[in-house]
Amino acid sequence: MFSPNVNLRIIDQLKHWARLARRDLLAIYLAARDPRVPWYAKAVAIFVAGYAFSPIDLIPDFVPVLGYLDDLIIVPLGILLAVRLIPPEIMIEHRAAAELIGKRPVSNSAAAVIIAIWFLLAVAAGWIAYKYLEL
């Protein structure tokens, strides 16, 4: 059986890998918009970023094992391919930009205001629908 220290190191390594993957996804998205990147690298970058950020999967997540396996294989291989196709100096530049974007502060109060606005709009739409459907 693994000791608790080994499990923590594995978890820390997985968290670190996930942060790097997230940073690289954002970096290849930014690189796809850069005019210095070749068109074929842009195409791969757009496909990989779109697939990673899309809620629609090739194999739905509710399919046992295969649903998550496609995300664990397609996305990392796509990131690897896109990073290799993008010129290294441009990738370094966009990784730095992605790192800065990732360090921006998150405003929980702004999120609460946006949620409240959506809730009020839903209540207003329901009230209007109730009034017009009432006979």
VOBA-1610 file (N, C-alpha, C; in pm, whole numbers, padded with zeros to 5 digits, always signed):
BEGIN
Met+00084-00119+00000Met+00000+00000+00000Met+00088+00124+00000Phe+00040+00231-00061Phe+00116+00356-00067Phe+00110+00428+00067Ser+00217+00496+00099Ser+00217+00577+00220Ser+00148+00709+00189Pro+00100+00778+00292Pro+00031+00907+00268Pro+00119+01009+00197Asn+00249+01007+00223Asn+00339+01104+00158Asn+00346+01080+00008Val+00347+00953-00033Val+00351+00921-00175Val+00224+00968-00243Asn+00109+00945-00178Asn-00018+00989-00235Asn-00024+01140-00250Leu+00028+01213-00151Leu+00027+01359-00159Leu+00118+01407-00272Arg+00232+01343-00291Arg+00321+01383-00400Arg+00256+01360-00535Ile+00187+01248-00548Ile+00119+01219-00675Ile+00009+01322-00700Ile-00067+01355-00597Ile-00174+01454-00611Ile-00116+01590-00645Asp-00005+01627-00579Asp+00060+01755-00609Asp+00111+01758-00754Gln+00166+01648-00801Gln+00214+01641-00939Gln+00098+01653-01037Leu-00014+01588-01007Leu-00131+01598-01094Leu-00186+01741-01098Lys-00189+01806-00981Lys-00236+01945-00977Lys-00144+02036-01057His-00013+02014-01044His+00084+02094-01119His+00067+02071-01269Trp+00050+01945-01310Trp+00030+01913-01452Trp-00098+01978-01504Ala-00204+01976-01423Ala-00331+02036-01466Ala-00316+02187-01484Arg-00242+02253-01394Arg-00219+02397-01409Arg-00140+02427-01536Leu-00039+02345-01565Leu+00040+02365-01687Leu-00046+02342-01812Ala-00131+02240-01808Ala-00218+02212-01922Ala-00316+02327-01944Arg-00369+02381-01836Arg-00462+02494-01848Arg-00390+02617-01905Arg-00269+02642-01856Arg-00190+02755-01907Arg-00159+02736-02055Asp-00119+02614-02093Asp-00086+02590-02234Asp-00209+02598-02324Leu-00324+02555-02274Leu-00447+02569-02353Leu-00476+02717-02381Leu-00464+02798-02279Leu-00487+02941-02297Leu-00380+03000-02388Ala-00256+02955-02374Ala-00147+03006-02458Ala-00168+02969-02605Ile-00213+02846-02633Ile-00234+02810-02774Ile-00357+02881-02830Tyr-00453+02912-02745Tyr-00567+02993-02789Tyr-00518+03133-02829Leu-00433+03191-02745Leu-00378+03323-02776Leu-00289+03317-02901Ala-00211+03211-02915Ala-00123+03195-03031Ala-00203+03179-03159Ala-00319+03118-03151Ala-00402+03099-03269Ala-00449+03233-03328Arg-00447+03336-03248Arg-00488+03469-03293Arg-00369+03555-03336Asp-00249+03500-03326Asp-00127+03573-03358Asp-00095+03559-03507Pro-00075+03670-03579Pro-00048+03661-03723Pro+00087+03596-03757Arg+00179+03585-03660Arg+00309+03524-03686Arg+00305+03372-03687Val+00194+03314-03644Val+00181+03168-03636Val+00134+03115-03770Pro+00195+03006-03821Pro+00152+02949-03950Pro+00006+02902-03945Trp-00059+02901-04061Trp-00202+02868-04068Trp-00232+02729-04016Tyr-00145+02630-04043Tyr-00172+02494-03998Tyr-00160+02482-03846Ala-00070+02559-03785Ala-00060+02560-03640Ala-00183+02627-03579Lys-00232+02733-03645Lys-00354+02799-03599Lys-00473+02703-03604Ala-00482+02626-03712Ala-00594+02532-03726Ala-00592+02428-03614Val-00475+02373-03586Val-00464+02274-03478Val-00495+02340-03344Ala-00441+02459-03321Ala-00463+02530-03195Ala-00611+02560-03173Ile-00678+02606-03277Ile-00821+02637-03265Ile-00901+02509-03238Phe-00867+02401-03307Phe-00938+02275-03285Phe-00918+02226-03142Val-00795+02227-03094Val-00766+02174-02959Val-00831+02262-02853Ala-00816+02393-02863Ala-00876+02482-02764Ala-01029+02472-02769Gly-01084+02466-02889Gly-01230+02452-02901Gly-01281+02322-02842Tyr-01209+02213-02867Tyr-01250+02084-02812Tyr-01238+02083-02660Ala-01129+02140-02608Ala-01106+02139-02463Ala-01208+02226-02390Phe-01242+02341-02447Phe-01334+02432-02379Phe-01481+02405-02411Ser-01507+02318-02509Ser-01645+02290-02549Ser-01713+02195-02450Pro-01839+02219-02422Pro-01912+02125-02335Pro-01952+01997-02409Ile-01935+01995-02540Ile-01972+01878-02619Ile-01845+01795-02645Asp-01851+01667-02611Asp-01737+01577-02628Asp-01760+01483-02745Leu-01650+01428-02794Leu-01657+01326-02899Leu-01731+01204-02845Ile-01695+01163-02725Ile-01764+01054-02655Ile-01820+01116-02526Pro-01951+01116-02506Pro-02011+01180-02388Pro-01953+01124-02257Asp-01942+01211-02156Asp-01881+01172-02029Asp-01963+01067-01953Phe-02091+01053-01983Phe-02170+00953-01911Phe-02141+00810-01956Val-02069+00793-02067Val-02030+00659-02111Val-01917+00612-02019Pro-01936+00500-01950Pro-01835+00456-01853Pro-01696+00443-01916Val-01598+00491-01846Val-01455+00487-01879Val-01423+00563-02007Leu-01483+00529-02119Leu-01451+00592-02247Leu-01484+00741-02248Gly-01585+00782-02173Gly-01627+00922-02171Gly-01517+01015-02122Tyr-01445+00972-02020Tyr-01336+01054-01967Tyr-01204+01020-02034Leu-01193+00901-02087Leu-01069+00858-02150Leu-01037+00942-02274Asp-01139+00981-02349Asp-01112+01064-02467Asp-01056+01200-02426Asp-01105+01255-02314Asp-01050+01382-02266Asp-00907+01366-02216Leu-00878+01252-02159Leu-00743+01228-02106Leu-00642+01197-02215Ile-00688+01163-02335Ile-00596+01131-02444Ile-00595+01240-02551Ile-00711+01280-02599Ile-00720+01375-02710Ile-00665+01512-02672Val-00706+01565-02558Val-00664+01701-02520Val-00513+01710-02497Pro-00451+01623-02416Pro-00305+01635-02399Pro-00227+01614-02529Leu-00270+01519-02612Leu-00200+01500-02739Leu-00219+01619-02832Gly-00336+01678-02830Gly-00361+01798-02909Gly-00278+01916-02862Ile-00268+01932-02730Ile-00184+02039-02675Ile-00039+02018-02719Leu+00009+01894-02707Leu+00146+01862-02746Leu+00171+01894-02893Leu+00079+01855-02979Leu+00094+01881-03122Leu+00093+02031-03151Ala-00001+02103-03091Ala-00010+02247-03115Ala+00115+02320-03066Val+00166+02281-02949Val+00286+02344-02895Val+00405+02319-02986Arg+00414+02200-03043Arg+00525+02169-03134Arg+00515+02243-03267Leu+00394+02273-03312Leu+00376+02342-03440Leu+00396+02493-03429Ile+00370+02549-03311Ile+00385+02693-03291Ile+00534+02723-03267Pro+00590+02823-03334Pro+00731+02857-03313Pro+00761+02881-03164Pro+00874+02828-03114Pro+00904+02834-02969Pro+00904+02975-02910Glu+00959+03073-02981Glu+00964+03208-02925Glu+00824+03268-02910Ile+00734+03234-03001Ile+00596+03282-02991Ile+00524+03209-02877Met+00552+03081-02862Met+00489+03005-02754Met+00533+03056-02618Ile+00661+03091-02604Ile+00710+03146-02478Ile+00638+03277-02445Glu+00622+03360-02545Glu+00552+03488-02527Glu+00408+03467-02482His+00338+03374-02546His+00197+03351-02512His+00180+03274-02382Arg+00278+03192-02345Arg+00273+03128-02213Arg+00285+03233-02103Ala+00371+03330-02122Ala+00384+03438-02024Ala+00254+03517-02013Ala+00191+03545-02127Ala+00063+03617-02126Ala-00045+03534-02057Ala-00047+03403-02084Ala-00145+03315-02021Ala-00123+03307-01870Glu+00002+03310-01830Glu+00036+03309-01687Glu-00018+03434-01618Leu-00004+03550-01683Leu-00057+03674-01627Leu-00210+03673-01621Ile-00273+03620-01724Ile-00419+03612-01725Ile-00467+03521-01612Gly-00395+03411-01590Gly-00432+03318-01484Gly-00417+03374-01344Lys-00334+03478-01329Lys-00312+03537-01196Lys-00404+03654-01167Arg-00493+03686-01260Arg-00588+03795-01235Arg-00676+03760-01117Pro-00710+03859-01038Pro-00800+03831-00924Pro-00941+03798-00973Val-01005+03711-00900Val-01142+03671-00931Val-01235+03748-00838Ser-01336+03810-00892Ser-01428+03888-00812Ser-01554+03807-00785Asn-01567+03760-00662Asn-01686+03685-00624Asn-01809+03776-00617Ser-01789+03901-00580Ser-01904+03992-00573Ser-01958+04021-00713Ala-01871+04033-00814Ala-01917+04053-00951Ala-01994+03930-00999Ala-01946+03812-00964Ala-02016+03689-01001Ala-02154+03685-00935Ala-02163+03727-00810Ala-02292+03729-00739Ala-02388+03828-00805Val-02338+03942-00848Val-02423+04042-00915Val-02476+03985-01047Ile-02389+03921-01124Ile-02432+03863-01252Ile-02537+03755-01231Ile-02515+03669-01131Ile-02613+03563-01100Ile-02744+03625-01057Ala-02739+03731-00976Ala-02861+03798-00930Ala-02937+03858-01049Ile-02865+03919-01142Ile-02930+03976-01261Ile-03000+03867-01341Trp-02933+03755-01365Trp-02995+03644-01438Trp-03117+03591-01364Phe-03107+03580-01232Phe-03220+03532-01153Phe-03339+03627-01165Leu-03313+03758-01155Leu-03421+03856-01167Leu-03483+03854-01306Leu-03400+03839-01408Leu-03453+03829-01544Leu-03540+03704-01561Ala-03499+03593-01501Ala-03579+03471-01510Ala-03711+03488-01437Val-03708+03551-01320Val-03832+03575-01244Val-03924+03669-01323Ala-03868+03774-01382Ala-03948+03868-01461Ala-04009+03798-01583Ala-03931+03715-01650Ala-03984+03641-01766Ala-04095+03546-01723Gly-04077+03480-01610Gly-04182+03391-01559Gly-04308+03467-01522Trp-04292+03582-01459Trp-04408+03663-01420Trp-04483+03712-01544Ile-04408+03761-01645Ile-04472+03808-01769Ile-04543+03693-01840Ala-04480+03577-01846Ala-04544+03462-01909Ala-04669+03421-01834Tyr-04665+03426-01701Tyr-04782+03391-01619Tyr-04895+03489-01645Lys-04865+03617-01652Lys-04968+03719-01674Lys-05032+03706-01812Tyr-04952+03677-01915Tyr-05006+03667-02051Tyr-05078+03535-02076Leu-05038+03429-02004Leu-05103+03299-02022Leu-05227+03284-01935Glu-05244+03373-01840Glu-05358+03367-01750Glu-05485+03411-01825Leu-05586+03331-01817Leu-05711+03364-01888Leu-05818+03411-01796
//
